[in-house]
Each structure stands twice: as C-alpha cells, then as structure tokens.
Amino acid sequence: MLTRELAIAVYENGVVLPDRLCRKSNAEYVEYAERMLDVYRNGAGRTRRSLHQSVGRIFPEQGNCPEKRVRAFCKLLDDASDFMKADRQSIARLRISVFRAAAKHHPLVSQADSLFDGQESVVKRKVAEEHGMDWPQLHDRLFADLIENHTLKVFHGFDEGATLLSRYNVAQTQAVLFDAIETTIRATRDLRRILQFAKLAGLMVRISKVQDHYRFECDGPASVLRKTHRYGVAMARFLPGLLSCRGWSMQATLRGKHYGTPIRFQLDPTCGLVSRVVTSDEFDSSVEARFAKDWCKQLIDGWRIERETEILHRGQTAFFPDFVFVHRDGMRVMLEIVGFWTPEYLQHKAALIQLFRDQPILLAIDRKLQSRLVPVLENQTIYYKDQIMIDDVLAMLKALRSRLSFSHSLYSN
C-alpha cells in the first residue's frame, strides 16, 4: 500500500475523491507506465535511488504529473520488487574504519601545499587500497545499508502498464481509507467472501438483515481511538478483497487533521476499480457442484435454490449455509452439506449447528459420518452416499414446511 504522505485526493461538497487515472483523460499514462515497467524489468543490480531517478525522468518537466504521483508509482514498483539489503553491522564497521583512516590526514584539501598535505584524491585512493578496493567501490559500500542504496534483485512486476495504472487507482483509494472512522457495507451477494476478507483484515463486523440485503458494520480494534489509524489501515487492507466481490456498496465516514468536519466516501462495484484478488465461483466439493447442477436454479415444487445468500449470526459468530431454498410464497430454508471428516471440522460444524438449531436448516450428511457426528437436527437430516438426491430434499422440505406452518397456526390462535 501507499503511505499517507503519498495520498492524493480532493474534497468537494463534503465528499472525498481519490486521485484517479483514466484511459480517456490520462491516455499518455499508458505509455508512461510501460516505460516505468521497463526501468524495473531491466534494473537488476541498480540502486533504489537510481531506479527512482530513471522513473522521474520519464515524465515531462512541464507535464501534468505532480511529484507526489511519481513517488507513489515508485512505491508501488518497489513493493513488487525484491531488493538486496546490505548487512548493517558490517557496513557500520566499514564506515568507522574508513573515517578513522581518513582522520589521520585531516584536514583534506583539493590540492596539497606546504601547509596542508592531505590531498583528498590521494587520501581516498590510499584508504581504498587499505580496504582492498578502488575508491568508487568503497564509496558505494560506505552507505549501502541505507534504503535508497539497496540494489534491485528481482522485479515481480505487473504484466502490463494498464495493470500498474489500475493498481495505482486502488492504492490511492486505499490511502483515503486511512482516515476512516466508520464503514458500512450493504451486500446482497458474496456474503461469505466479504466477511472472510473483513476478518482477514482484522476488522470486527456487526451483521444485520435489512429487508432485501445484509448490512455489515465494520469496526477495528482501535476505531474509537481517534488518535490511532489501525482501523483505517485495516479498511485499506480490506478494500482489494471487497472489490473482487459482487453485489455490494460501501459508505465510509472519514476524519483527518487535513480537513475539518467528517466527510463521506462512497464506493460500489461500478466504480471502475479492479482488484488483483482472484475471484472464484468454485464449489467446495463435487457433491455441492452436482447438487446445484441437478437443481439448475429452476422452480421444483415451488422451490428455487440459491447459493450462499443467507447469513446466520450471533455476536461475532457467523454461519453460511451452503444453499438456501426459497419457496414461491417467500419461505426460506437453508441446507448445509457435511462431507468433510476431520474430527476438528466435525466438532466445529456440530457446535455451529447447535448454536443455530432454532433456524430452518436441513443437513445433508455423508453416510460415512453417520456414526461420527452427534445428531443435532435429527428430524431435519438427510444422509447421502455419493450424491444428494433431489427427491430426498423435497420430501424433507415438505415435512419441514408442514411443521413450520402448523407451529405458526398454533401461535396465531
């Protein structure tokens, strides 16, 4: 990520707009980006300072690229590189040795005379010879431990200039989120992935159901402490994962010393930002994949099937059933498939199901686990061998529907 010092944004009417490079209005940057990549692709053995200088020379002096933007590009290119770092202790010892050797000839002058005989060029050559090098080699070694003097080892890079520009746009948006003090995400799809990315970023999430969507309120371990920025950094880490998901919108409130009152920041999948996080629609098992294919998302006896569109949550515990059956009258029943057999997994799964046993959940359990998994929902469990039979599920749905309808009628009376 970029540092706060490299963030570029404008503030208009209480809304923050991060710096954004677009093909239409910034077409010249595609060429600039390709040239920057060439500098690093061919830069093995060069120092970080040298690489940054070469990148800076790519942009015209009177162009529309501020110096902070150039530094931001260099930071992103550095992050995609491995640098050779010198041993700090050995370099420190070398400096002491050189300075002591040179001190014997103090003061140094450009040209020796009868008063001062410590000619700089002669002393440098002599000191370098004492250390088994010539002066240019010794000079490069003297401060090799400084970050700007680290040498490029490998550039992992970006596949093309457009990818670098895309990464820049995301990075500037991440930098804006450093000042976030509260964030709310509205989501209708990819619920499990959104929550997983939030947890990986170190965020705590409060979940609530609001009509046709879920509301994720993200808190960080220090979000209430206005003098720290851990929450904002966590939100910045969360952003690339969120961008890889579907069916969401985000609204954040930002507060920082560079602007007075809190301001708003909004984002959704139509923003044009592209994440490097790989999306996946793969099923967790072949059993899930086959069952979904057999149902084909069509109505069967009034039921349609959806995948991972429901969250059961209590506190910081969340449970994502594999499928949700939705009846044409609006009734929703969840299906959880249990086919993995490590003892730890089974224990965790049983605890989750026990916690949410008051919910309309069907279990489909591999027959091999029948003796290993303590019954939790005996009247709502289907056992399968190689595949889940649709007729078995329909029979269980019918029975559950009858029980729930009967319970509702008793309560109404």
C-alpha positions in Angstrom: 0.0 0.0 0.0 0.9 3.6 -0.3 1.8 5.7 2.8 -0.3 8.6 4.0 2.3 11.0 2.7 1.7 9.7 -0.9 -2.1 10.1 -0.8 -3.7 12.5 -3.4 -7.3 13.4 -3.1 -9.7 16.4 -3.5 -12.6 17.3 -1.2 -15.8 18.6 -2.8 -19.1 19.3 -1.0 -18.3 17.0 1.9 -17.2 14.1 -0.3 -13.6 12.9 -0.9 -12.4 12.0 -4.4 -9.2 10.0 -4.6 -6.7 10.6 -7.4 -7.8 8.5 -10.4 -6.1 8.0 -13.8 -8.4 7.2 -16.7 -7.7 6.0 -20.2 -9.8 8.8 -21.7 -8.4 11.8 -19.8 -5.0 10.4 -19.0 -4.1 8.4 -22.1 -0.5 9.4 -22.0 0.0 7.5 -18.8 -0.3 4.1 -20.5 3.0 4.9 -22.3 4.5 6.3 -19.1 3.5 3.1 -17.2 5.1 0.8 -19.8 8.3 2.8 -19.6 8.3 2.6 -15.8 7.9 -1.2 -16.0 10.9 -1.3 -18.5 13.1 0.5 -16.0 12.4 -2.1 -13.3 12.4 -5.1 -15.6 15.9 -4.1 -16.8 17.1 -2.7 -13.4 18.6 -5.7 -11.7 21.7 -4.5 -9.7 20.7 -0.9 -9.7 20.0 1.0 -6.5 16.6 2.1 -5.5 17.7 5.7 -5.8 18.9 5.2 -9.4 15.6 3.5 -10.3 13.6 6.3 -8.9 15.6 8.9 -10.8 15.0 7.0 -14.0 11.3 6.8 -13.4 11.2 10.6 -12.7 12.9 11.3 -16.0 10.0 9.6 -17.8 7.6 12.4 -17.0 8.0 15.7 -18.8 9.1 18.5 -16.6 6.1 20.7 -17.5 3.6 17.8 -17.6 0.5 17.2 -15.6 2.1 14.7 -13.2 2.8 16.0 -9.7 5.9 14.9 -7.9 3.9 13.0 -5.3 2.3 10.9 -8.0 5.7 9.9 -9.3 6.8 8.9 -5.8 3.6 6.9 -5.5 4.4 5.0 -8.6 7.9 4.3 -7.3 6.4 2.9 -4.1 4.2 0.5 -5.9 7.0 -0.6 -8.2 9.3 -1.1 -5.1 6.5 -3.2 -3.4 6.6 -5.5 -6.4 10.3 -6.0 -6.1 12.9 -7.8 -4.0 15.9 -5.7 -3.0 19.3 -6.9 -1.8 20.0 -5.4 1.6 23.5 -5.0 3.0 24.4 -6.2 6.4 24.0 -3.1 8.6 26.6 -4.1 11.2 29.4 -4.8 8.6 28.7 -1.5 6.9 28.8 0.4 10.2 32.2 -1.2 11.0 33.4 -0.3 7.5 32.4 3.4 8.0 34.2 3.5 11.3 37.3 2.1 9.8 37.3 4.5 6.8 36.6 7.5 8.9 39.5 6.6 11.3 41.9 6.1 8.4 40.9 9.4 6.8 41.1 11.3 10.2 44.9 10.7 10.2 45.1 13.0 7.2 42.8 15.7 8.4 42.1 18.3 7.0 41.7 17.2 3.4 42.2 19.7 0.7 41.6 19.6 -3.1 45.3 20.4 -3.8 48.2 19.7 -1.3 50.5 22.6 -0.4 53.2 23.3 2.1 50.7 23.9 4.9 48.2 21.0 4.2 49.4 17.9 2.6 46.2 15.8 2.9 45.2 15.9 -0.8 41.6 14.5 -1.0 42.1 12.3 -4.1 45.4 10.8 -2.8 43.9 10.1 0.7 40.8 8.5 -0.9 42.9 6.2 -3.1 45.1 5.2 -0.1 42.2 4.5 2.2 40.5 2.5 -0.6 43.7 0.4 -1.2 43.9 -0.3 2.5 40.4 -1.9 2.3 41.2 -3.8 -0.9 39.0 -1.7 -3.3 39.2 1.3 -5.5 37.5 4.5 -4.3 34.3 4.2 -6.3 33.7 0.7 -5.0 34.4 1.8 -1.4 32.2 4.9 -1.8 29.2 2.7 -2.9 29.8 0.4 0.0 30.0 3.1 2.7 26.3 3.7 2.8 24.9 0.5 1.2 22.7 -0.1 4.2 20.5 3.0 3.5 17.2 2.1 1.9 17.9 4.2 -1.2 21.1 2.3 -1.8 19.6 -1.2 -1.7 20.0 -2.9 -5.1 17.2 -4.5 -7.1 17.4 -8.3 -7.1 14.1 -9.4 -8.7 11.2 -7.4 -10.1 8.0 -9.5 -9.9 6.2 -6.6 -11.5 3.0 -6.1 -13.4 2.0 -7.8 -16.7 1.4 -4.5 -18.5 1.2 -0.8 -18.0 -2.6 -0.8 -17.7 -2.3 -3.2 -14.7 0.1 -0.8 -12.9 -2.3 2.1 -13.5 -5.1 0.0 -12.1 -3.1 -0.8 -9.1 -2.3 2.9 -8.6 -6.0 3.8 -8.6 -6.8 1.2 -6.0 -3.8 2.2 -3.9 -5.0 5.9 -3.8 -8.4 4.7 -2.8 -6.8 2.6 0.0 -4.9 5.7 1.2 -8.1 7.7 1.5 -9.5 4.9 3.8 -6.6 5.5 6.3 -8.8 8.3 7.7 -11.9 6.1 8.0 -13.6 6.1 11.4 -16.7 4.1 10.5 -17.7 2.0 7.5 -21.0 0.3 6.4 -21.3 -2.2 3.6 -24.6 -3.1 2.0 -24.4 -6.6 0.4 -26.7 -9.0 -1.4 -24.2 -11.4 -2.9 -20.8 -12.9 -2.0 -21.7 -12.6 1.7 -19.2 -15.2 2.9 -16.3 -13.8 0.9 -17.0 -10.2 2.2 -17.0 -11.4 5.8 -13.9 -13.5 5.2 -11.9 -10.6 3.7 -13.1 -8.3 6.6 -11.9 -10.9 9.2 -8.5 -11.3 7.4 -8.0 -7.5 7.5 -8.5 -7.6 11.3 -12.0 -6.0 11.3 -14.8 -6.9 13.6 -18.2 -7.0 11.9 -21.7 -6.4 13.1 -24.2 -8.0 10.8 -27.9 -7.2 10.4 -30.6 -8.1 7.9 -32.3 -5.1 6.4 -35.2 -6.1 4.0 -33.5 -7.5 0.9 -29.9 -7.1 1.9 -27.4 -7.5 4.7 -25.7 -4.7 6.5 -22.1 -5.1 7.6 -20.8 -2.5 10.1 -17.1 -2.8 10.3 -15.2 -1.9 13.4 -11.5 -2.1 14.1 -9.6 -2.9 17.3 -8.9 0.8 17.8 -11.6 2.6 15.7 -12.9 4.5 18.7 -9.4 5.9 19.4 -9.3 8.9 17.2 -5.5 9.4 17.6 -4.7 5.9 16.1 -5.1 4.8 12.5 -5.3 1.0 12.9 -8.9 0.9 11.8 -8.2 2.9 8.6 -5.2 0.7 7.8 -7.4 -2.4 8.3 -10.1 -0.9 6.0 -7.4 -0.3 3.4 -6.3 -3.9 3.6 -9.9 -5.0 3.2 -10.6 -3.0 0.1 -8.9 -5.2 -2.6 -10.9 -8.2 -1.3 -14.1 -6.3 -1.3 -13.5 -5.1 -4.9 -13.4 -8.7 -6.0 -16.9 -9.3 -4.7 -20.3 -8.7 -6.2 -23.5 -7.1 -5.1 -22.2 -4.5 -2.5 -22.0 -0.8 -1.8 -19.8 0.9 0.8 -20.2 4.1 2.7 -17.4 5.4 4.9 -17.0 8.4 7.2 -13.6 9.9 7.2 -12.0 12.3 9.7 -8.5 13.7 9.5 -6.4 16.7 10.6 -6.2 18.0 7.0 -9.9 18.6 6.8 -12.3 19.9 9.4 -15.7 18.2 9.7 -16.1 14.5 8.9 -16.6 13.8 5.2 -18.2 11.0 3.2 -16.7 8.4 0.9 -18.8 6.0 -1.2 -17.9 3.1 -3.4 -19.6 0.2 -5.3 -18.6 -2.3 -8.0 -19.4 0.2 -10.8 -16.5 2.5 -9.6 -14.2 1.1 -12.2 -11.5 -0.1 -9.7 -10.1 -3.5 -10.5 -8.8 -5.8 -7.8 -5.8 -8.2 -8.1 -7.6 -10.6 -5.8 -8.8 -13.6 -7.8 -12.5 -14.3 -7.7 -13.8 -17.8 -7.6 -17.2 -19.4 -8.2 -15.9 -22.9 -7.5 -17.9 -25.1 -5.2 -16.3 -26.6 -2.0 -16.9 -30.1 -3.2 -18.1 -32.2 -6.2 -21.2 -33.1 -4.2 -22.2 -29.4 -3.9 -21.5 -28.8 -7.6 -23.6 -31.8 -8.8 -26.5 -30.9 -6.5 -26.6 -27.3 -7.8 -26.4 -28.6 -11.4 -29.2 -31.1 -10.8 -31.5 -28.3 -9.4 -30.5 -25.9 -12.2 -31.8 -22.9 -10.3 -35.3 -23.7 -11.6 -38.6 -24.0 -9.6 -39.1 -27.5 -8.3 -42.4 -28.0 -6.4 -42.4 -24.2 -5.9 -38.8 -24.1 -4.6 -35.8 -22.4 -6.2 -32.2 -22.7 -5.0 -29.7 -20.0 -4.2 -26.1 -20.4 -3.1 -24.6 -18.7 0.0 -27.2 -15.9 0.1 -28.0 -16.2 3.8 -26.1 -15.5 7.0 -26.9 -16.8 10.4 -25.1 -14.7 13.0 -24.9 -14.2 16.7 -22.3 -11.8 18.0 -19.0 -12.5 16.1 -20.1 -16.0 15.2 -21.4 -16.3 11.6 -22.7 -19.4 9.8 -23.1 -19.5 6.0 -25.3 -22.4 4.9 -24.3 -23.8 1.5 -27.7 -23.3 -0.1 -30.9 -21.6 0.5 -34.3 -22.9 -0.8 -36.8 -20.1 -1.4 -40.5 -21.0 -1.9 -42.7 -19.0 -4.2 -44.6 -17.8 -1.1 -41.4 -16.4 0.4 -40.5 -19.2 2.9 -36.7 -19.7 3.2 -35.0 -23.0 4.3 -31.2 -23.5 4.5 -29.2 -26.5 3.5 -25.8 -27.3 5.0 -23.8 -30.2 3.4 -21.4 -32.0 5.8 -18.9 -34.2 3.9 -15.5 -33.3 5.3 -14.4 -35.7 8.0 -11.6 -34.4 10.2 -12.6 -34.6 13.9 -11.9 -30.9 14.4 -14.1 -29.9 11.4 -16.9 -32.1 12.7 -16.7 -30.7 16.2 -16.8 -27.1 14.9 -19.7 -27.9 12.5 -21.7 -29.5 15.2 -21.2 -26.5 17.5 -22.3 -24.1 14.8 -25.4 -26.1 14.0 -26.3 -26.4 17.7 -26.0 -22.7 18.1 -28.5 -22.1 15.2 -30.7 -25.1 15.7 -33.8 -22.8 16.1 -33.4 -21.8 12.4 -35.0 -23.7 9.5 -31.9 -25.7 8.5 -31.6 -29.0 6.6 -28.5 -31.1 7.0 -27.1 -33.4 4.2 -24.5 -35.7 5.8 -22.2 -38.2 4.2 -23.3 -41.7 5.4 -19.6 -42.4 6.3 -20.0 -39.8 9.0 -23.3 -41.1 10.4 -21.6 -42.7 13.4 -19.2 -39.9 14.0 -21.4 -36.8 14.1 -23.6 -36.4 17.1 -27.2 -35.9 15.9 -28.2 -32.3 16.2 -31.2 -31.9 13.9 -32.5 -35.5 13.8 -35.8 -34.6 12.1 -34.0 -32.4 9.5 -31.2 -34.6 8.4 -30.6 -36.3 5.1 -27.9 -39.0 4.7 -26.3 -39.4 1.2 -23.8 -41.8 -0.3 -22.3 -40.3 -3.4 -24.8 -37.6 -4.3 -27.7 -35.8 -2.7 -31.0 -36.9 -4.1 -33.4 -34.2 -5.0 -36.4 -36.3 -4.1 -35.0 -36.7 -0.5 -34.6 -33.0 -0.2 -38.1 -32.3 -1.5 -39.6 -34.7 1.0 -37.7 -33.1 3.8 -38.7 -29.6 2.7 -42.3 -30.7 2.5 -42.2 -32.2 6.0 -40.4 -29.1 7.4 -42.9 -26.8 5.7 -45.8 -28.7 7.3 -44.3 -28.5 10.8 -43.5 -24.8 10.5 -47.0 -24.0 9.1 -48.6 -26.0 11.9 -46.5 -24.2 14.6 -47.4 -20.8 13.0 -51.1 -21.6 13.1 -50.9 -22.7 16.8 -49.1 -19.4 17.6 -51.6 -17.4 15.7 -54.5 -19.0 17.5 
